[in-house]
Amino acid sequence: MTRTTYFPSLDAILSGGAACVCVLLALTGFAVAQQGRGAIETVPGMPPVVDPANLYSETAAGRIRPDVAKALQRIYVPNRRSNDVTVIDPETMKVVDRFKVGVHPQHVVPSWDLKTLWVTNNAEKRFDGTLTPIDPITGKPGKPIDVDNPYNMYFTPDGRSAIIVAEARKRLDFRDPQTMALQNSLPVPDCPGINHADFSIDGRYAIFTCEFGGRLAKIDFVERRVLGYLKLSKGGMPQDIRISPDGKLFYVADMHAGGVFVIDGERFAEVGYIRTGIGTHSLYPSRDATRFYVANRGTHQVYGAPGGKGSVAVIDIATRKVVATWTIPGGGSPDMGNVSADGRTLWLSSRFDDVVYAIDTTNGSVKKVKVGTEPHGLLVWPQPGRYSLGHTGNLR
């Protein structure tokens, strides 16, 4: 039986009485023991890194928190143009629900505590953006909350702030993770099209992609300030970004370059490039953290025609080599999603074909489910992990 490891928040520990004090002492002992094995010194409030050689260790297949396991097994698909969410039962491959949300839903994001799923409705070129909460136990939406330009959404590693990526404003808004009340804002003026991010292994900083600037922004999340920018050599439209299992490198999908840049996070320097396909857009680690699945959207443009030259490239993380390329039968536009809890299926939206792909991770075979118009950042739920850093399931 696979062990599930879950570290409660400090607030939960302090409010839990004698039993939780014992847990706190146990965690302290764990941290001290880890120090002798090169433990990672994380920012205050961030759950410890269990395996310094693999920060994805707690997102392996079978490591779903018991409370999270009670959620309905669903695929939540935000459809940007039809302003709704399609809900798929992955067992039957059938659409079981569909509900209206705000204007231009972009991503479905699990909260830091994994108790709420948030639909980010950014209302492009408007000022009526909202967040729609979904209860993962019932699969039903709640009352929307007014939030300015929520293109994407992340969480500080300590869980104390939601980070609204206000793309059109070139700004990060820090909000209360429950009420979404504004705490403060951080302008990122030289990052046009700020959208995707991932955090360092210790939680000190994050690297954001600047889609319309061909560069990256490194942000200190302790001092909450911009540390600097990095122009990509072949780039033009960086999209998704994910950290390597050992926390040393960041992999950046670039839609114009048709590949993945490899970035040394500490030095904030480009150290490699991997060609993957046309319109490289997003990437997801396998459940055993040995591979990245890279979605190539089939076009270098923001908008494209149906039936494009989309594909999925598989990168072996140890060698940084593409070991397989899976094409979409009949053409397509694989965009965003994540891997199923058991690691056997890669779920991706098809941005310009109005379907969702269920791709077998053993052989690349593809099944399709019809959804709404222009599906984008879909969420697979539930997923293994202790807490969420945001996006479509950047769990740790």
Long-range contacts (C-beta under 8 A, 24 or more apart in sequence): 2-60, 2-61, 2-62, 2-63, 3-63, 4-62, 4-63, 4-64, 4-65, 4-66, 5-50, 5-58, 5-63, 5-386, 6-65, 6-386, 7-47, 7-48, 7-386, 9-45, 9-47, 9-113, 9-159, 10-45, 40-201, 40-202, 40-247, 41-202, 42-157, 42-202, 42-203, 43-157, 43-158, 43-202, 43-203, 43-204, 43-221, 43-222, 44-158, 45-157, 45-158, 45-159, 45-160, 46-157, 46-158, 46-202, 46-203, 47-386, 47-387, 47-396, 49-201, 49-202, 49-247, 49-396, 52-201, 52-246, 52-247, 53-245, 53-246, 54-245, 54-246, 54-289, 55-201, 55-243, 55-245, 55-246, 55-247, 55-396, 56-245, 56-285, 56-289, 56-396, 57-289, 58-384, 58-385, 58-386, 58-395, 58-396, 59-285, 59-287, 59-289, 59-383, 59-384, 59-385, 59-395, 59-396, 60-287, 60-288, 60-289, 60-384, 61-287, 61-288, 61-341, 61-342, 61-343, 61-384, 62-342, 62-384, 63-384, 63-385, 64-341, 64-382, 64-383, 64-384, 64-385, 65-114, 65-385, 65-386, 67-114, 68-114, 68-136, 68-382, 68-383, 69-382, 70-137, 71-136, 71-137, 71-381, 71-382, 72-136, 72-137, 72-138, 72-139, 72-381, 73-381, 73-382, 74-136, 74-139, 74-381, 75-347, 75-356, 75-378, 75-379, 75-380, 75-381, 76-108, 76-117, 76-119, 76-134, 76-378, 76-379, 76-381, 77-108, 77-349, 77-356, 77-371, 77-372, 77-375, 77-378, 78-105, 78-106, 78-107, 78-108, 78-119, 78-120, 78-375, 78-376, 78-377, 78-378, 79-105, 79-354, 79-371, 79-372, 79-373, 79-374, 79-375, 79-376, 80-104, 80-105, 80-106, 80-373, 80-374, 80-375, 80-376, 81-372, 81-373, 81-374, 82-372, 82-373, 82-374, 83-121, 84-372, 85-119, 85-132, 85-134, 85-141, 85-372, 86-356, 86-371, 86-372, 86-375, 87-139, 88-356, 88-369, 88-371, 90-340, 90-345, 90-347, 90-358, 90-380, 93-358, 93-367, 93-369, 94-369, 95-369, 95-370, 95-371, 97-139, 98-372, 99-140, 99-141, 101-130, 101-132, 101-141, 101-144, 102-128, 102-129, 102-130, 102-131, 102-132, 102-144, 103-128, 103-129, 103-130, 105-132, 105-376, 106-150, 106-151, 106-152, 106-376, 106-377, 107-151, 107-152, 107-153, 107-336, 107-376, 107-377, 107-379, 107-391, 107-392, 108-134, 108-377, 108-378, 108-379, 108-392, 109-152, 109-153, 109-154, 109-377, 109-379, 109-388, 109-390, 109-391, 109-392, 110-136, 110-379, 110-381, 110-383, 110-388, 110-390, 110-393, 110-395, 111-155, 111-162, 111-177, 111-388, 112-155, 112-159, 112-162, 112-177, 112-387, 112-388, 112-389, 112-390, 113-159, 113-177, 113-387, 113-388, 114-382, 114-385, 114-387, 114-388, 117-379, 117-381, 118-153, 120-150, 120-151, 120-152, 120-153, 120-164, 120-377, 121-150, 122-149, 122-150, 122-151, 122-167, 122-168, 123-149, 124-168, 125-168, 131-180, 136-381, 136-382, 145-179, 145-180, 147-173, 147-175, 147-180, 148-173, 151-195, 152-195, 152-196, 152-197, 152-377, 152-390, 152-391, 153-390, 153-391, 154-197, 154-206, 154-389, 154-390, 154-391, 154-394, 155-387, 155-388, 155-389, 155-390, 156-203, 156-221, 157-199, 157-203, 157-221, 157-389, 158-203, 159-387, 162-390, 163-390, 165-194, 165-195, 165-197, 165-208, 167-193, 167-194, 167-195, 167-211, 170-194, 172-219, 174-224, 184-224, 186-219, 186-224, 186-225, 186-226, 188-217, 188-219, 188-226, 190-215, 190-217, 190-229, 191-215, 191-217, 191-229, 195-239, 196-239, 196-240, 196-241, 196-391, 197-241, 197-390, 197-391, 198-241, 198-242, 198-243, 198-250, 198-389, 198-394, 199-243, 199-389, 200-243, 200-247, 200-265, 201-243, 201-246, 201-247, 202-247, 205-265, 207-241, 207-250, 207-263, 207-265, 207-268, 208-241, 209-238, 209-239, 209-240, 209-241, 209-252, 210-238, 211-237, 211-238, 211-239, 212-237, 214-238, 214-256, 216-241, 216-252, 216-263, 216-268, 218-268, 227-268, 228-268, 230-263, 230-268, 230-269, 230-270, 232-257, 232-261, 232-270, 233-261, 233-270, 233-273, 234-259, 234-261, 234-273, 235-261, 237-300, 239-280, 239-281, 239-282, 240-281, 240-282, 240-283, 240-336, 242-283, 242-284, 242-285, 242-292, 242-394, 244-317, 245-285, 245-289, 245-317, 251-283, 251-292, 251-315, 253-280, 253-281, 253-282, 253-283, 253-294, 253-295, 254-280, 255-279, 255-280, 255-281, 255-297, 255-300, 256-300, 258-296, 258-300, 260-292, 260-294, 260-315, 262-320, 272-320, 274-315, 274-320, 274-321, 274-322, 275-322, 276-313, 276-315, 276-322, 276-325, 277-309, 277-310, 277-311, 277-313, 277-325, 278-308, 278-309, 278-310, 278-311, 279-304, 279-308, 279-310, 279-333, 280-313, 281-334, 281-335, 281-336, 282-335, 282-336, 282-337, 282-348, 283-315, 284-337, 284-338, 284-339, 284-346, 285-317, 285-339, 286-339, 286-343, 286-361, 287-339, 287-341, 287-342, 287-343, 287-384, 288-343, 289-317, 290-316, 290-317, 290-318, 291-315, 291-316, 291-317, 291-323, 292-317, 293-339, 293-346, 293-361, 295-334, 295-335, 295-336, 295-337, 295-348, 296-334, 297-333, 297-334, 297-335, 297-351, 298-328, 298-331, 298-332, 298-333, 298-334, 299-333, 299-352, 303-352, 304-333, 304-351, 304-352, 305-352, 306-331, 306-332, 306-333, 306-352, 306-353, 306-354, 307-331, 307-332, 307-353, 308-332, 308-333, 308-352, 310-334, 310-350, 312-346, 312-348, 312-359, 312-364, 324-364, 326-359, 326-364, 326-366, 327-364, 328-357, 328-366, 329-366, 332-357, 335-375, 335-376, 335-377, 336-376, 336-377, 336-378, 336-392, 337-377, 337-378, 337-379, 337-380, 337-392, 338-378, 338-379, 338-380, 338-383, 338-392, 338-393, 339-380, 340-380, 341-380, 341-382, 341-383, 341-384, 347-378, 347-380, 348-378, 349-375, 349-376, 349-377, 349-378, 350-375, 351-375, 351-376
